[in-house]
Amino acid sequence: MSSKFEMSMMGELSFFLGLQVKQSSDGIFISQSKYLQDMLKKFSFSECKPAKTPMSTSVSLSADPSGVDVNASFYRGMIGSLLYLTASRPDIVFATSMCSRFQAMPKESHLNAVKRIFCYLKHTPNLGLWYPCESSVDVVGFTDSDFAGCALDRKSTSRGCQLLGNRLISWSSKKQSSVACSTAEAEYVAAGRCCAQVLWIQNQLMDYGFKFSKTPICCDYTSAILISQNPVQHLKTKHIDVRHHFIRDIIQKEKIELLYVPTEQQLADIFTKPLDELKMLFFIGELGIISQ
């Protein structure tokens, strides 16, 4: 690059915009532990009691109109800090995205949920993403969705992640633009979003000489897979927007392949719902989130 552009060498990358980068012969470890410690200190959580999961499995957040109001600016500041931390901490994406929906009129119940995330971060201050050198370059996607998960407007949320070998390279959690009429529809729309991201990754890797066919996308709902393969027998799907049906064309061109995966092995589950400690540890390990 120095032969093409004017640039200065500042040594091996170790710190960039709050991201700590540790490079070794085995791979690259990316974390935000320093930013996390500063964040805990800023919001007075340095001495809080640690929690083993970012959200309790029994918690169900709602608008809570009769709840006690809290300082909205303080709440938004906490959410903003957490959103920046998700750049290296996919394990808090679900809990943070759920709490971020109540920034307009936060209540005490919402603040307690945010505090739980901070307590979890206190328990896991050194987690980060590990990218090993020895790994394949096969792309695989995982897609999942909650049905009518948002208590405010009953819209579902598409969630998924993509891995290059066993390296986590992309993840997302985005509310769907329309209300789904069934779990199958919510899962099908989520699969279409994951498919679009996989196609983008394929195109990026083509510049490096890699070509892909039938890239697997793992889904734990068989009805969504059947809709993508044979829509003629599913007349009730006519109301689904045309832009979500492009996944069928991509499957026919053999660019991707929609496969069934048991819920116990659905890595996108970590972006979909609160998990207990054992499941949380399992998915963290499978996604290459480690502590150093």
C-alpha positions as CSV (number, residue, x, y, z in Angstrom):
1,M,0.0,0.0,0.0
2,S,2.9,2.4,0.7
3,S,3.9,2.1,-3.0
4,K,0.5,3.4,-4.0
5,F,-0.4,5.9,-1.3
6,E,1.4,8.4,0.9
7,M,1.4,6.9,4.4
8,S,3.4,6.7,7.6
9,M,4.3,3.5,9.5
10,M,3.3,3.7,13.1
11,G,4.1,0.1,14.1
12,E,1.8,-2.8,14.6
13,L,-1.8,-2.0,15.3
14,S,-2.6,-2.3,19.0
15,F,-5.3,0.3,19.7
16,F,-7.9,1.9,17.5
17,L,-11.0,3.9,18.4
18,G,-11.4,2.0,21.7
19,L,-10.6,-1.4,20.2
20,Q,-7.6,-3.2,21.6
21,V,-5.9,-5.5,19.1
22,K,-3.5,-8.1,20.2
23,Q,-1.7,-9.9,17.4
24,S,0.2,-13.2,17.8
25,S,1.4,-16.0,15.6
26,D,-1.8,-18.0,16.5
27,G,-4.3,-15.3,15.6
28,I,-5.8,-11.9,16.5
29,F,-7.7,-11.0,19.7
30,I,-10.0,-8.0,19.6
31,S,-11.5,-6.6,22.8
32,Q,-12.6,-3.3,24.5
33,S,-11.6,-4.1,28.1
34,K,-10.1,-0.6,28.7
35,Y,-13.3,1.1,27.3
36,L,-15.4,-1.3,29.4
37,Q,-13.5,-0.4,32.6
38,D,-13.8,3.3,31.9
39,M,-17.5,2.8,31.2
40,L,-18.1,1.0,34.5
41,K,-16.3,3.7,36.4
42,K,-18.2,6.5,34.6
43,F,-21.6,5.1,35.6
44,S,-20.5,4.0,39.1
45,F,-20.6,0.2,38.5
46,S,-16.9,-0.5,39.4
47,E,-18.0,-2.1,42.7
48,C,-21.3,-3.6,41.7
49,K,-22.3,-7.2,42.3
50,P,-21.4,-9.3,39.2
51,A,-24.1,-11.2,37.3
52,K,-23.6,-14.3,35.2
53,T,-25.9,-13.4,32.4
54,P,-26.8,-10.1,30.7
55,M,-30.6,-10.6,31.2
56,S,-32.7,-12.7,33.4
57,T,-34.7,-15.4,31.6
58,S,-37.8,-14.4,33.5
59,V,-37.7,-10.7,32.4
60,S,-40.1,-9.4,29.8
61,L,-39.7,-5.7,29.1
62,S,-42.8,-3.6,28.2
63,A,-43.7,0.0,27.9
64,D,-44.6,0.0,31.7
65,P,-46.8,3.2,31.5
66,S,-47.5,3.0,35.3
67,G,-43.8,2.6,36.2
68,V,-41.6,5.2,37.9
69,D,-39.9,7.6,35.5
70,V,-36.1,7.8,35.5
71,N,-33.6,10.3,34.1
72,A,-33.9,9.9,30.3
73,S,-30.5,11.5,29.6
74,F,-28.7,9.2,32.0
75,Y,-30.5,6.2,30.5
76,R,-29.6,7.2,27.0
77,G,-26.0,7.7,27.9
78,M,-25.8,4.1,29.3
79,I,-27.5,2.7,26.2
80,G,-25.1,4.6,23.9
81,S,-22.1,3.3,25.7
82,L,-23.4,-0.3,25.6
83,L,-24.1,0.0,21.8
84,Y,-20.5,1.0,21.1
85,L,-19.3,-1.9,23.2
86,T,-21.2,-4.4,21.0
87,A,-18.5,-3.9,18.4
88,S,-16.6,-6.7,20.2
89,R,-19.2,-8.1,22.6
90,P,-22.0,-9.9,20.6
91,D,-23.1,-11.5,23.9
92,I,-24.8,-8.3,25.0
93,V,-26.4,-7.4,21.6
94,F,-29.8,-8.9,22.5
95,A,-30.1,-7.3,25.9
96,T,-28.9,-3.9,24.8
97,S,-31.2,-3.8,21.7
98,M,-34.2,-4.7,23.9
99,C,-33.4,-1.9,26.4
100,S,-32.7,0.6,23.7
101,R,-36.3,0.5,22.5
102,F,-37.4,2.4,25.6
103,Q,-35.2,5.4,25.4
104,A,-38.0,7.9,24.8
105,M,-39.7,7.3,28.1
106,P,-37.5,5.0,30.3
107,K,-38.9,3.6,33.5
108,E,-37.3,2.1,36.5
109,S,-37.9,-1.4,35.2
110,H,-35.9,-0.6,32.1
111,L,-33.1,1.0,34.1
112,N,-32.9,-2.2,36.2
113,A,-32.5,-4.2,33.0
114,V,-29.7,-2.0,31.9
115,K,-28.0,-2.2,35.3
116,R,-28.1,-6.0,34.9
117,I,-26.1,-5.7,31.7
118,F,-23.5,-3.6,33.5
119,C,-23.3,-6.2,36.3
120,Y,-22.7,-8.9,33.7
121,L,-19.9,-6.8,32.2
122,K,-18.4,-6.6,35.6
123,H,-18.4,-10.4,35.7
124,T,-16.8,-10.7,32.2
125,P,-14.5,-7.7,31.7
126,N,-12.0,-9.3,29.4
127,L,-14.1,-11.1,26.9
128,G,-13.4,-10.4,23.2
129,L,-13.3,-11.9,19.7
130,W,-10.7,-14.4,18.8
131,Y,-9.7,-14.9,15.2
132,P,-7.4,-17.9,14.8
133,C,-5.0,-18.2,11.9
134,E,-5.7,-21.9,11.4
135,S,-9.3,-21.9,10.2
136,S,-11.1,-22.6,7.0
137,V,-12.5,-19.9,4.7
138,D,-15.9,-21.5,4.4
139,V,-18.8,-19.1,5.0
140,V,-21.8,-20.2,7.1
141,G,-24.7,-18.2,8.3
142,F,-27.2,-18.7,11.2
143,T,-30.6,-17.0,11.1
144,D,-33.3,-16.8,13.8
145,S,-36.2,-14.6,14.7
146,D,-38.6,-14.0,17.6
147,F,-42.3,-13.9,16.7
148,A,-44.0,-10.6,17.7
149,G,-41.2,-10.1,20.3
150,C,-41.6,-6.3,20.6
151,A,-44.2,-5.5,23.2
152,L,-44.7,-2.0,21.8
153,D,-45.8,-2.8,18.2
154,R,-45.7,-6.6,18.0
155,K,-43.1,-6.6,15.2
156,S,-40.7,-9.5,15.1
157,T,-36.9,-9.0,15.1
158,S,-34.5,-10.6,12.5
159,R,-31.3,-11.8,14.1
160,G,-28.4,-13.7,12.7
161,C,-24.6,-14.1,12.4
162,Q,-22.1,-15.2,9.8
163,L,-18.9,-17.0,10.3
164,L,-15.8,-17.5,8.2
165,G,-14.6,-20.9,9.3
166,N,-14.9,-20.6,13.0
167,R,-14.4,-16.8,13.0
168,L,-17.4,-14.6,13.8
169,I,-17.3,-11.8,11.2
170,S,-20.8,-10.4,11.2
171,W,-23.8,-10.3,13.4
172,S,-27.1,-8.2,13.5
173,S,-30.3,-7.7,15.3
174,K,-32.9,-5.6,13.4
175,K,-36.6,-5.2,13.9
176,Q,-38.7,-6.2,10.8
177,S,-40.5,-3.4,8.9
178,S,-43.9,-5.1,9.1
179,V,-45.9,-7.2,11.5
180,A,-45.5,-10.9,10.8
181,C,-48.6,-13.0,10.8
182,S,-46.9,-16.2,11.8
183,T,-43.7,-17.6,13.2
184,A,-42.9,-19.1,9.7
185,E,-43.2,-15.7,8.1
186,A,-41.0,-14.1,10.8
187,E,-38.3,-16.8,10.3
188,Y,-38.6,-16.5,6.5
189,V,-38.1,-12.8,6.5
190,A,-35.1,-13.2,8.9
191,A,-33.6,-15.8,6.5
192,G,-33.9,-13.4,3.6
193,R,-32.0,-10.8,5.6
194,C,-29.3,-13.3,6.5
195,C,-29.1,-14.3,2.8
196,A,-28.5,-10.7,1.7
197,Q,-25.6,-10.4,4.2
198,V,-24.1,-13.7,3.0
199,L,-24.2,-12.5,-0.6
200,W,-22.4,-9.4,0.4
201,I,-19.7,-11.4,2.1
202,Q,-19.3,-13.6,-0.9
203,N,-18.9,-10.6,-3.2
204,Q,-16.2,-9.2,-0.9
205,L,-14.3,-12.4,-0.8
206,M,-14.4,-12.7,-4.6
207,D,-11.9,-9.9,-4.7
208,Y,-9.5,-12.2,-3.0
209,G,-10.0,-15.1,-5.4
210,F,-12.5,-17.1,-3.4
211,K,-15.7,-18.4,-5.0
212,F,-18.6,-20.0,-3.2
213,S,-21.6,-22.1,-4.0
214,K,-24.4,-23.4,-1.8
215,T,-23.2,-21.5,1.2
216,P,-25.2,-23.0,4.1
217,I,-27.6,-20.8,6.1
218,C,-28.8,-22.6,9.2
219,C,-32.4,-22.2,10.3
220,D,-34.2,-24.0,13.1
221,Y,-37.7,-23.7,11.6
222,T,-38.7,-26.2,8.9
223,S,-41.7,-24.2,7.6
224,A,-39.5,-21.3,6.6
225,I,-37.2,-23.7,4.7
226,L,-40.2,-25.3,2.9
227,I,-41.5,-21.9,1.9
228,S,-38.2,-21.0,0.3
229,Q,-38.2,-24.3,-1.7
230,N,-41.8,-24.6,-2.8
231,P,-44.0,-21.5,-2.5
232,V,-46.7,-22.9,-4.7
233,Q,-48.1,-25.0,-1.9
234,H,-48.1,-22.1,0.6
235,L,-50.8,-19.8,-0.7
236,K,-50.9,-18.0,2.7
237,T,-47.6,-16.4,2.0
238,K,-48.9,-14.2,-0.8
239,H,-49.0,-11.2,1.6
240,I,-45.3,-11.4,2.3
241,D,-43.5,-8.5,0.5
242,V,-41.8,-9.3,-2.8
243,R,-38.4,-8.1,-1.5
244,H,-38.4,-11.0,1.0
245,H,-39.0,-13.6,-1.7
246,F,-35.6,-13.0,-3.4
247,I,-34.1,-15.8,-1.3
248,R,-35.9,-18.4,-3.4
249,D,-34.1,-17.1,-6.5
250,I,-30.8,-17.2,-4.8
251,I,-31.4,-20.8,-3.7
252,Q,-32.3,-21.8,-7.2
253,K,-29.0,-20.2,-8.4
254,E,-27.2,-22.4,-5.8
255,K,-25.5,-19.5,-4.2
256,I,-26.9,-20.4,-0.8
257,E,-28.5,-23.5,0.8
258,L,-31.0,-23.2,3.6
259,L,-30.5,-26.0,6.1
260,Y,-32.2,-27.1,9.2
261,V,-30.3,-27.0,12.5
262,P,-31.6,-28.0,15.9
263,T,-32.4,-25.2,18.3
264,E,-29.7,-26.4,20.7
265,Q,-27.1,-25.7,18.0
266,Q,-28.7,-22.5,16.6
267,L,-25.9,-19.9,17.3
268,A,-28.2,-17.0,16.5
269,D,-30.2,-17.9,19.6
270,I,-27.9,-15.7,21.6
271,F,-29.3,-12.7,19.7
272,T,-32.9,-13.8,20.1
273,K,-33.8,-14.3,23.7
274,P,-32.4,-14.3,27.3
275,L,-30.4,-17.5,28.0
276,D,-29.4,-19.2,31.2
277,E,-25.8,-19.5,32.3
278,L,-25.0,-22.9,30.7
279,K,-26.5,-22.0,27.3
280,M,-24.8,-18.6,27.4
281,L,-21.4,-20.2,28.0
282,F,-21.9,-22.7,25.2
283,F,-22.9,-20.1,22.6
284,I,-20.1,-17.7,23.7
285,G,-17.6,-20.5,23.1
286,E,-19.0,-21.5,19.8
287,L,-18.9,-17.9,18.5
288,G,-15.2,-17.6,19.4
289,I,-15.7,-15.1,22.3
290,I,-12.9,-15.8,24.8
291,S,-11.2,-14.0,27.7
292,Q,-7.6,-13.0,27.6
